Amino acid sequence: MKLHALGKWGMNHQQKV
């Protein structure tokens, strides 16, 4: 669950940058 949340967050963060 932690890995999934991190993956989703990382992708969202990269898209925002």
RODO-2510 file (C-alpha; in nm, 4 decimals, decimal comma):
residues 17
     n   res          X          Y          Z
     1     m     0,0000     0,0000     0,0000
     2     k     0,2837     0,2351     0,0832
     3     l     0,4557     0,1603    -0,2461
     4     h     0,1378     0,2274    -0,4430
     5     a     0,0826     0,5605    -0,2710
     6     l     0,4433     0,6607    -0,3327
     7     g     0,4259     0,5653    -0,7002
     8     k     0,1078     0,7664    -0,7520
     9     w     0,2499     1,0657    -0,5673
    10     g     0,5809     1,0528    -0,7534
    11     m     0,4038     1,0476    -1,0904
    12     n     0,1769     1,3369    -0,9896
    13     h     0,4731     1,5373    -0,8643
    14     q     0,6697     1,4833    -1,1853
    15     q     0,3734     1,5923    -1,3972
    16     k     0,3382     1,9130    -1,1958
    17     v     0,7039     2,0056    -1,2296
***
